[in-house]
Amino acid sequence: MREHSRDKGRLEDIRQYALNVEQILDGVIFDEFVRDIRIYYSVMKNIEVIGEAANMLTKDFKEQHTELPWRQIVKMRNVLVHGYAQVSDADLWDTAYNDIKPLRMQIEQYLAEIDWNAWKNVENTFSEMDNTLYNNAIQTARKMKAKGFAVADIAEITGLSLEEINKL
């Protein structure tokens, strides 16, 4: 189960990797971005990490903080990791150049405004249905792990954390 206490650290990761992208692209034009594989793949990797950290935020956090398009952020990560051959240079540039700074600014606002002591003490209240869904996710993860699926893929499909899956 994803814990509220880890949301702040995940947001700090998003902020840091967004700053990385901004620093990497400082003074870089599109043609240089496409030509220099060090720049291109550095940006790509940082955006992947941003998406993974967003994916690992609690459902509660994402539902209560809808200013950001969490699903799109995670989908971008999935495309970069699993469909990297399909990524257009223009789309990656557009994301890095136009979306990362506003994302970082919103994350910084969350980090500054949220009472993190209160947030981490919020109890996850699970209904009987939630417990059934969680148990089903555990069963699915066990089956997928036995069949050799990658842990990251299992996490993406089941919604479980990497830590939960590794304990199975």
C-alpha positions as CSV (number, residue, x, y, z in Angstrom):
1,M,0.0,0.0,0.0
2,R,1.3,3.4,-0.8
3,E,1.8,5.5,2.3
4,H,1.0,9.2,2.7
5,S,4.3,9.7,4.5
6,R,6.2,9.1,1.3
7,D,4.3,11.6,-0.9
8,K,6.5,14.5,0.2
9,G,9.7,12.7,-0.8
10,R,8.1,11.7,-4.2
11,L,7.2,15.4,-4.8
12,E,10.8,16.4,-3.9
13,D,12.0,13.9,-6.4
14,I,9.7,15.4,-9.1
15,R,11.0,18.9,-8.3
16,Q,14.6,17.8,-8.5
17,Y,14.3,15.9,-11.8
18,A,12.3,18.8,-13.2
19,L,15.1,21.2,-12.2
20,N,17.5,18.8,-13.9
21,V,15.6,19.1,-17.2
22,E,15.5,22.9,-16.9
23,Q,19.3,23.0,-16.3
24,I,20.0,20.6,-19.1
25,L,18.0,22.6,-21.6
26,D,19.2,26.0,-20.4
27,G,20.3,27.7,-23.7
28,V,19.7,24.7,-25.8
29,I,17.7,25.0,-29.0
30,F,15.6,22.2,-30.6
31,D,18.3,21.3,-33.3
32,E,20.9,20.9,-30.6
33,F,18.5,18.8,-28.4
34,V,17.9,16.4,-31.3
35,R,21.6,16.2,-32.4
36,D,23.2,15.7,-29.0
37,I,22.3,12.3,-27.6
38,R,23.7,13.2,-24.2
39,I,21.2,16.0,-23.9
40,Y,18.3,14.1,-25.6
41,Y,18.7,11.0,-23.4
42,S,19.4,12.9,-20.2
43,V,16.1,14.8,-20.7
44,M,14.3,11.6,-21.5
45,K,15.6,9.8,-18.4
46,N,14.7,12.7,-16.1
47,I,11.2,12.8,-17.5
48,E,10.9,9.0,-17.0
49,V,11.8,9.5,-13.3
50,I,9.3,12.3,-12.9
51,G,6.6,10.0,-14.3
52,E,7.6,7.1,-12.0
53,A,7.5,9.4,-8.9
54,A,4.1,10.7,-10.0
55,N,2.9,7.1,-10.4
56,M,4.0,6.3,-6.9
57,L,2.1,9.1,-5.2
58,T,-0.9,8.0,-3.2
59,K,-4.2,7.9,-4.9
60,D,-5.5,10.2,-2.1
61,F,-2.8,12.8,-3.0
62,K,-3.6,12.8,-6.7
63,E,-7.4,12.9,-6.1
64,Q,-7.0,15.9,-3.7
65,H,-4.5,17.8,-5.9
66,T,-6.0,17.8,-9.4
67,E,-4.2,20.9,-10.7
68,L,-1.8,18.6,-12.5
69,P,-2.6,16.0,-15.1
70,W,-1.3,13.0,-13.2
71,R,-2.5,10.4,-15.7
72,Q,-0.8,12.2,-18.6
73,I,2.5,12.5,-16.6
74,V,2.4,8.8,-15.9
75,K,1.5,8.0,-19.5
76,M,4.4,10.0,-20.7
77,R,6.7,7.9,-18.5
78,N,5.1,4.7,-19.9
79,V,5.6,5.8,-23.5
80,L,9.3,6.7,-22.8
81,V,10.0,3.4,-21.0
82,H,8.0,1.0,-23.2
83,G,7.5,2.8,-26.5
84,Y,10.7,4.7,-26.7
85,A,10.9,4.0,-30.5
86,Q,7.6,5.8,-30.9
87,V,8.6,9.0,-29.1
88,S,8.8,11.9,-31.5
89,D,11.6,14.4,-31.0
90,A,9.0,17.2,-31.1
91,D,6.8,15.7,-28.4
92,L,9.7,15.1,-26.0
93,W,11.0,18.6,-26.7
94,D,7.5,20.1,-26.2
95,T,7.1,18.3,-22.9
96,A,10.5,19.2,-21.6
97,Y,10.4,22.8,-22.9
98,N,6.8,23.8,-22.1
99,D,5.5,21.5,-19.4
100,I,8.3,20.9,-17.0
101,K,8.7,24.4,-15.5
102,P,4.9,24.7,-14.8
103,L,5.0,21.2,-13.3
104,R,7.9,22.2,-11.0
105,M,6.2,25.4,-9.9
106,Q,3.0,23.6,-9.0
107,I,5.0,20.9,-7.1
108,E,6.9,23.6,-5.2
109,Q,3.5,25.1,-4.2
110,Y,2.4,21.8,-2.9
111,L,5.6,21.4,-0.9
112,A,5.3,24.8,0.6
113,E,1.5,24.8,1.4
114,I,0.8,21.3,2.6
115,D,1.0,20.5,6.3
116,W,3.2,17.4,5.9
117,N,2.9,16.3,9.5
118,A,-0.8,16.2,9.2
119,W,-0.7,14.6,5.7
120,K,1.5,11.7,6.8
121,N,-0.8,11.0,9.7
122,V,-3.9,10.8,7.6
123,E,-5.1,7.2,7.9
124,N,-6.0,5.3,4.8
125,T,-9.5,4.3,5.5
126,F,-10.3,1.2,3.5
127,S,-13.8,-0.1,2.9
128,E,-14.4,-3.8,2.6
129,M,-14.4,-3.3,-1.2
130,D,-11.0,-1.5,-1.0
131,N,-9.6,-4.5,0.9
132,T,-11.0,-6.9,-1.7
133,L,-9.4,-4.8,-4.5
134,Y,-6.1,-4.7,-2.6
135,N,-6.2,-8.5,-2.1
136,N,-7.0,-9.0,-5.7
137,A,-4.0,-6.7,-6.7
138,I,-1.7,-8.8,-4.5
139,Q,-2.9,-12.0,-6.1
140,T,-2.5,-10.6,-9.6
141,A,1.0,-9.3,-8.7
142,R,2.0,-12.8,-7.4
143,K,0.9,-14.4,-10.6
144,M,2.6,-11.8,-12.8
145,K,5.8,-12.1,-10.8
146,A,5.7,-15.9,-11.1
147,K,5.4,-15.4,-14.9
148,G,8.4,-13.2,-15.0
149,F,6.9,-9.8,-15.5
150,A,9.0,-6.8,-14.7
151,V,8.3,-5.3,-11.3
152,A,7.7,-1.9,-12.7
153,D,5.1,-3.3,-15.1
154,I,3.4,-5.1,-12.2
155,A,3.3,-1.9,-10.2
156,E,1.8,0.0,-13.1
157,I,-0.9,-2.6,-13.7
158,T,-1.8,-3.4,-10.1
159,G,-1.2,0.0,-8.5
160,L,1.0,-1.6,-5.8
161,S,4.3,-0.1,-4.8
162,L,7.6,-1.6,-5.9
163,E,8.3,-2.4,-2.3
164,E,5.0,-4.3,-1.9
165,I,5.8,-6.3,-5.0
166,N,9.3,-7.1,-4.0
167,K,8.1,-8.5,-0.7
168,L,5.9,-11.1,-2.5
